[in-house]
Amino acid sequence: MEKNKKRDPLPDSFETIDEFVEFWDTHSTADYPEAFRPIKGKVNLERRRYYRVSLEAQLGAKLEQRARAQGKSLDALVNQILKEQVR
C-alpha cells in the first residue's frame, strides 16, 4: 500500500457472506497484514479421480428430486447409492 494512501478500516465482522465478498473484492489483503497470521498445517495434494457418467433424463430427474428431498446434492446421493450397491 502506498504510504499516503488511506485505507478503509477492516470491519470487526461481516453481517452476511455478501458483505464479506464485497469488501474483499474491492480491497487487497496486502493492505491489512495485521488481520492475518501464519499457520502450520499439512496440505494433501494427492489427485482425486472423478468420473463423469450420463444418466437418462427421467432417472436424473428422479434422483435430483430425491436428493433435494433429503437435503443432499445430486452427487452426494448418487455416490451414496453406488457405494451401497458396490459393497
ZALUM-91643 format. One line per field, with one value per residue (C-alpha): residue number from 1; chain; x negated, y, z. Coordinates in steps of 0.02 Angstrom, whole numbers, plus 50000, padded with zeros to 5 digits. Each point is the difference from the previous one (the first is absolute). Layout:
N
n: c(NUM,...)
chain: c(A,...)
px: c(X,...)
py: c(Y,...)
pz: c(Z,...)
***
This chain:
87
n: c(1,2,3,4,5,6,7,8,9,10,11,12,13,14,15,16,17,18,19,20,21,22,23,24,25,26,27,28,29,30,31,32,33,34,35,36,37,38,39,40,41,42,43,44,45,46,47,48,49,50,51,52,53,54,55,56,57,58,59,60,61,62,63,64,65,66,67,68,69,70,71,72,73,74,75,76,77,78,79,80,81,82,83,84,85,86,87)
chain: c(A,A,A,A,A,A,A,A,A,A,A,A,A,A,A,A,A,A,A,A,A,A,A,A,A,A,A,A,A,A,A,A,A,A,A,A,A,A,A,A,A,A,A,A,A,A,A,A,A,A,A,A,A,A,A,A,A,A,A,A,A,A,A,A,A,A,A,A,A,A,A,A,A,A,A,A,A,A,A,A,A,A,A,A,A,A,A)
px: c(50000,49936,49944,50121,50147,50142,50077,50175,50007,50015,50173,50001,50125,50112,50188,50013,49888,50046,49926,49842,49984,50036,49866,49863,50048,49961,49853,49830,49946,49827,50070,50051,49850,50055,50157,49902,49882,49892,50068,49925,50092,49989,50071,50040,49968,50046,50107,50172,50077,50172,50109,50135,50148,50156,50171,50163,50101,50142,49878,49902,50159,50057,49829,49994,50172,49949,49837,50094,50124,49854,49909,49853,49914,50031,49817,50012,50157,49932,49837,50097,50108,49852,49898,50145,50017,49813,49979)
py: c(50000,50173,50095,50145,49897,49986,49830,49957,49929,49811,49957,49901,49882,49984,49980,49894,49904,50128,50140,49897,49967,50182,50061,49882,50022,50185,49993,49916,49882,50077,50160,49909,49897,50013,49900,49845,49885,49854,49827,49826,49863,49859,50005,49840,50031,49824,50004,49926,49913,50051,49913,50076,49894,50037,49965,49977,50159,49921,49912,50160,50097,49868,49997,50189,50004,49870,50092,50163,49913,49931,50166,49929,50042,49888,49948,49950,49897,49910,49961,49933,49888,49934,49964,49898,49903,49966,49927)
pz: c(50000,49962,50155,49978,49938,50127,50021,50057,50175,50007,50069,50162,49920,49849,50013,49843,49883,49867,50108,50023,49813,49955,50121,49940,49817,50019,50122,50002,50139,49980,50077,50160,50058,50182,49959,49953,50090,49945,50031,49993,49912,49877,49827,49908,49816,49950,49845,50016,49851,49945,49876,49895,49947,49902,50074,49910,50019,50100,50117,50027,50039,50127,50083,50006,50081,50129,50037,50028,50116,50102,50003,49903,49839,49851,50006,50183,49972,49847,50091,50149,49891,49902,50157,50069,49838,49980,50175)
***
